[in-house]
Amino acid sequence: MLKHKERNNRSILLFLVIFLLLSITIALFGIIRGASYFSSRINSQPSTQSLRSLWQKGDYLSVLNITDSNLEQNPMDAHSLFFRGLASYYTAVSQISAEDESLYLNNAIVSLRKLLIRPDAPKIEIVYYVLGKSYLMKGRYYANTALEYFQKARDAGYENSDTFEFMGEAYSILGNFEKSIEYYEKALNNNNSDRLYLKIAEDCFNFGEYNKSAVYYNELLKRTNDESLKKKGLFQLGKLYYDIENFKMAEETFQKLNAIDPGVAESHFMLGETYFYLNDMTEARREWHRTLRIDPEHRNARLRLYN
């Protein structure tokens, strides 16, 4: 009887030991699994450093995918809003479709405006600058807002090499040509691109500064190797000389354009008009006929020849 009782005690003890070991094993497994899951969650949340790395590589779509995921968990995460705003703007720039461009621009503006709510918003001067560019891309009804943000970026100590050019463009859209010329000319100190000379020349013409406009058109023609810009510059310079009744210079300029590209109907028509005011009707009619050979539906050339 005593031996039977001892065997029962040993069996109970063994059962308790096995049960205890099993419990410890299950607990350890749970702890390890939980730690592994927690670690994976941390690793799945990219650090600011990894976002910066993707940004520097120009992988804007990956930045957008990651930040969208982050913002689902934390809608006001500062670094995600920052990188999402920047990536959205630069993705918008590369879009062909106006609808897609508008979508990404709106995403950029929403992200960066939300970021400004936070008192600890990083790189606030960059935020202002990119908001300025985003609003400028949205068109004339947002030009004033674009100017406000460019000025805020400057007040925060940030001026990019193209800041003055963008501000000039915004003033030009608003029809404030005095200001647009002022900022375009400031932009020349940082970026004397061919297109910038064209913009200044156009706005000087719009503002009635014809001599200055001619100087900038001629500077463009002297500098540029872009044939399309050269043709546009020659046509607009010829038109300028025609409008101020400097017909000899208009003749010379339209002849240069026709030598480069004899297929521009409007250039032949304007040369014909120039000869008309130079009292050379033979050459005038010759140019109007050339106009109609290029564009048989050219109404003004028809009126000149057949009325």
C-alpha positions as CSV (number, residue, x, y, z in Angstrom):
1,M,0.0,0.0,0.0
2,L,2.8,2.4,0.9
3,K,4.6,1.7,-2.3
4,H,1.5,2.3,-4.3
5,K,1.0,5.6,-2.6
6,E,4.6,6.6,-3.3
7,R,4.2,5.8,-7.0
8,N,1.1,8.0,-7.1
9,N,3.0,10.9,-5.5
10,R,5.9,10.5,-8.0
11,S,3.4,10.5,-10.9
12,I,1.7,13.7,-9.6
13,L,5.1,15.3,-9.2
14,L,6.2,14.3,-12.7
15,F,2.9,15.6,-14.1
16,L,3.4,18.9,-12.3
17,V,7.0,19.2,-13.5
18,I,6.0,18.5,-17.1
19,F,3.1,20.9,-16.8
20,L,5.4,23.6,-15.5
21,L,8.0,23.1,-18.2
22,L,5.3,23.2,-20.9
23,S,3.9,26.4,-19.4
24,I,7.3,28.0,-19.4
25,T,7.9,26.9,-23.0
26,I,4.6,28.4,-24.1
27,A,5.3,31.6,-22.3
28,L,8.8,31.9,-23.7
29,F,7.4,31.2,-27.2
30,G,4.9,34.0,-26.7
31,I,7.5,36.4,-25.5
32,I,9.8,35.6,-28.4
33,R,7.0,35.8,-30.9
34,G,5.8,39.1,-29.5
35,A,9.3,40.6,-29.5
36,S,9.8,39.5,-33.1
37,Y,6.4,41.0,-34.1
38,F,7.3,44.3,-32.3
39,S,10.7,44.3,-33.9
40,S,9.2,43.8,-37.4
41,R,6.7,46.6,-36.7
42,I,9.5,49.0,-35.8
43,N,11.5,47.9,-38.9
44,S,8.4,48.4,-41.1
45,Q,8.2,52.0,-40.0
46,P,11.0,53.7,-42.0
47,S,13.2,56.1,-40.2
48,T,13.7,59.7,-41.2
49,Q,17.1,58.6,-42.5
50,S,15.6,56.0,-44.9
51,L,13.1,58.5,-46.2
52,R,15.9,61.0,-46.8
53,S,17.9,58.3,-48.6
54,L,15.1,57.5,-50.9
55,W,14.5,61.3,-51.5
56,Q,18.1,61.9,-52.4
57,K,17.9,59.0,-54.9
58,G,14.9,60.7,-56.5
59,D,12.6,57.7,-55.7
60,Y,9.6,59.9,-55.1
61,L,7.0,57.1,-55.6
62,S,8.6,55.0,-52.9
63,V,8.7,58.1,-50.6
64,L,4.9,58.6,-51.3
65,N,4.1,54.9,-50.6
66,I,6.0,54.9,-47.3
67,T,4.7,58.2,-46.1
68,D,1.1,57.3,-47.0
69,S,1.5,54.1,-44.9
70,N,3.0,56.1,-42.0
71,L,0.3,58.7,-42.1
72,E,-2.4,56.1,-41.8
73,Q,-1.0,55.2,-38.4
74,N,-0.1,58.8,-37.4
75,P,-1.8,61.5,-39.6
76,M,0.3,64.3,-38.1
77,D,3.7,62.7,-38.3
78,A,6.0,65.6,-39.1
79,H,8.6,63.9,-41.1
80,S,6.1,61.9,-43.2
81,L,4.1,65.1,-44.0
82,F,7.4,66.9,-44.9
83,F,8.6,64.2,-47.3
84,R,5.1,63.5,-48.7
85,G,4.7,67.2,-49.5
86,L,8.1,67.5,-51.3
87,A,7.7,64.2,-53.1
88,S,4.2,65.1,-54.3
89,Y,5.3,68.4,-55.7
90,Y,8.2,66.9,-57.6
91,T,6.0,64.1,-58.9
92,A,3.5,66.7,-60.1
93,V,6.2,68.5,-62.1
94,S,6.8,65.3,-64.2
95,Q,3.2,64.6,-65.0
96,I,1.9,64.9,-68.6
97,S,-1.8,64.8,-67.7
98,A,-3.2,68.1,-66.2
99,E,-5.5,66.0,-64.0
100,D,-2.6,64.0,-62.5
101,E,-0.5,67.2,-62.1
102,S,-3.4,68.8,-60.1
103,L,-3.8,65.7,-58.0
104,Y,-0.2,65.7,-56.9
105,L,-0.1,69.4,-56.4
106,N,-3.1,69.3,-54.1
107,N,-1.5,66.4,-52.2
108,A,1.7,68.5,-51.7
109,I,-0.3,71.6,-50.5
110,V,-2.5,69.5,-48.1
111,S,0.6,67.8,-46.6
112,L,2.6,70.9,-46.2
113,R,-0.2,73.0,-44.9
114,K,-1.0,70.3,-42.3
115,L,2.7,70.3,-41.3
116,L,2.5,74.0,-40.6
117,I,0.0,73.4,-37.9
118,R,2.7,71.6,-35.9
119,P,4.9,73.9,-33.8
120,D,7.9,71.6,-34.4
121,A,7.6,71.6,-38.2
122,P,11.0,70.8,-39.7
123,K,12.7,72.9,-42.3
124,I,9.9,75.4,-42.3
125,E,11.7,77.7,-44.8
126,I,11.7,74.8,-47.3
127,V,8.0,74.1,-46.6
128,Y,7.2,77.8,-47.5
129,Y,9.3,77.6,-50.7
130,V,7.7,74.4,-52.0
131,L,4.2,75.7,-51.1
132,G,5.1,78.8,-53.2
133,K,6.1,76.7,-56.2
134,S,3.0,74.5,-55.8
135,Y,0.6,77.4,-55.8
136,L,2.4,79.0,-58.7
137,M,1.9,75.8,-60.7
138,K,-1.8,75.9,-60.0
139,G,-2.2,79.0,-62.1
140,R,-3.1,82.7,-62.1
141,Y,-5.8,82.5,-59.4
142,Y,-3.1,81.3,-56.9
143,A,-0.3,83.7,-57.9
144,N,-0.9,86.0,-54.9
145,T,-0.7,83.0,-52.5
146,A,2.5,81.8,-54.2
147,L,4.0,85.2,-53.6
148,E,3.1,85.1,-49.9
149,Y,4.8,81.8,-49.4
150,F,8.0,82.8,-51.4
151,Q,8.2,85.9,-49.2
152,K,7.8,83.8,-46.0
153,A,10.6,81.6,-47.2
154,R,12.8,84.6,-47.7
155,D,11.8,86.0,-44.3
156,A,12.8,82.6,-42.8
157,G,16.3,83.1,-44.4
158,Y,15.8,80.9,-47.5
159,E,16.4,82.0,-51.1
160,N,17.0,79.4,-53.7
161,S,18.7,80.2,-57.0
162,D,15.3,80.4,-58.7
163,T,13.3,82.2,-56.1
164,F,13.4,85.6,-57.8
165,E,12.5,84.1,-61.1
166,F,9.4,82.4,-59.6
167,M,8.4,85.6,-57.9
168,G,8.9,87.5,-61.2
169,E,6.7,84.9,-62.9
170,A,4.0,85.3,-60.3
171,Y,4.0,89.1,-60.7
172,S,3.9,88.7,-64.5
173,I,0.8,86.5,-64.2
174,L,-0.8,89.2,-62.1
175,G,0.0,91.8,-64.7
176,N,2.3,93.7,-62.4
177,F,5.1,94.0,-65.0
178,E,7.1,96.6,-63.1
179,K,7.5,94.1,-60.3
180,S,8.0,91.2,-62.6
181,I,10.9,93.0,-64.4
182,E,12.4,93.9,-61.0
183,Y,12.5,90.3,-59.9
184,Y,13.5,88.9,-63.2
185,E,16.5,91.2,-63.3
186,K,17.4,90.1,-59.7
187,A,17.2,86.5,-61.0
188,L,19.8,87.2,-63.6
189,N,22.4,87.4,-60.8
190,N,21.8,83.7,-60.1
191,N,20.6,82.3,-63.3
192,N,21.1,84.0,-66.7
193,S,19.2,81.4,-68.7
194,D,18.0,82.0,-72.3
195,R,14.4,81.7,-71.2
196,L,14.8,84.2,-68.5
197,Y,16.0,86.8,-71.1
198,L,12.9,86.0,-73.1
199,K,10.6,86.5,-70.1
200,I,12.2,89.9,-69.3
201,A,12.0,91.0,-72.9
202,E,8.3,90.1,-73.1
203,D,7.4,91.9,-69.8
204,C,9.5,95.0,-70.8
205,F,7.4,95.1,-74.0
206,N,4.2,94.7,-72.0
207,F,5.3,97.5,-69.7
208,G,6.1,99.8,-72.6
209,E,9.8,99.8,-72.0
210,Y,10.5,99.1,-75.7
211,N,14.2,100.0,-75.8
212,K,15.0,97.8,-72.8
213,S,12.9,95.0,-74.4
214,A,14.9,95.2,-77.6
215,V,18.1,95.0,-75.6
216,Y,17.0,91.8,-73.9
217,Y,15.7,90.2,-77.1
218,N,19.0,90.9,-78.8
219,E,20.9,89.5,-75.8
220,L,18.8,86.3,-76.1
221,L,19.5,86.1,-79.8
222,K,23.2,86.5,-79.2
223,R,23.4,83.9,-76.5
224,T,21.0,81.1,-77.4
225,N,21.6,77.9,-79.4
226,D,18.0,76.8,-79.1
227,E,16.5,77.3,-82.5
228,S,12.9,77.5,-81.3
229,L,13.9,80.2,-78.8
230,K,15.8,82.1,-81.5
231,K,12.8,82.0,-83.9
232,K,10.4,83.2,-81.1
233,G,12.8,85.9,-80.2
234,L,13.3,87.1,-83.8
235,F,9.5,87.2,-84.4
236,Q,8.8,89.1,-81.2
237,L,11.7,91.5,-81.8
238,G,10.5,92.1,-85.4
239,K,7.0,92.7,-84.0
240,L,8.4,95.1,-81.5
241,Y,10.2,97.1,-84.1
242,Y,7.1,97.1,-86.3
243,D,4.9,98.4,-83.4
244,I,7.2,101.3,-82.6
245,E,7.4,102.0,-86.4
246,N,11.1,101.2,-86.8
247,F,10.3,99.6,-90.1
248,K,13.9,99.2,-91.3
249,M,14.9,97.2,-88.2
250,A,11.6,95.2,-88.5
251,E,12.5,94.3,-92.1
252,E,15.9,93.2,-91.2
253,T,14.6,91.1,-88.3
254,F,11.8,89.3,-90.2
255,Q,14.3,88.6,-93.0
256,K,16.6,86.9,-90.5
257,L,13.7,84.8,-89.3
258,N,12.6,83.8,-92.8
259,A,16.2,82.8,-93.6
260,I,16.2,80.4,-90.6
261,D,12.7,79.1,-91.2
262,P,10.9,80.1,-94.5
263,G,7.8,78.2,-93.4
264,V,6.5,80.7,-90.8
265,A,3.4,82.2,-92.4
266,E,3.0,85.1,-89.9
267,S,6.6,86.2,-90.3
268,H,6.0,86.6,-94.1
269,F,2.8,88.4,-93.5
270,M,4.5,90.8,-91.1
271,L,7.3,91.4,-93.5
272,G,4.7,92.2,-96.1
273,E,3.1,94.7,-93.7
274,T,6.6,96.2,-93.1
275,Y,7.2,96.7,-96.8
276,F,3.7,98.2,-97.1
277,Y,4.7,101.0,-94.7
278,L,8.0,101.3,-96.4
279,N,6.0,102.0,-99.6
280,D,7.4,99.0,-101.4
281,M,4.2,97.4,-102.7
282,T,6.0,94.9,-105.0
283,E,7.8,93.3,-102.1
284,A,4.7,93.6,-99.9
285,R,2.5,91.6,-102.3
286,R,5.3,89.1,-102.8
287,E,5.4,88.4,-99.0
288,W,1.6,88.2,-98.8
289,H,1.5,85.7,-101.6
290,R,4.1,83.6,-99.8
291,T,2.0,83.8,-96.7
292,L,-1.0,82.3,-98.6
293,R,1.2,79.5,-100.1
294,I,2.1,78.5,-96.5
295,D,-1.4,79.1,-95.1
296,P,-4.1,79.4,-97.7
297,E,-6.7,80.3,-95.0
298,H,-4.7,83.3,-93.7
299,R,-7.5,85.9,-93.5
300,N,-5.4,89.1,-93.3
301,A,-3.2,88.2,-96.2
302,R,-6.3,87.5,-98.3
303,L,-7.7,90.9,-97.3
304,R,-4.5,92.6,-98.3
305,L,-4.4,90.9,-101.7
306,Y,-8.0,90.8,-102.8
307,N,-9.7,93.8,-101.3
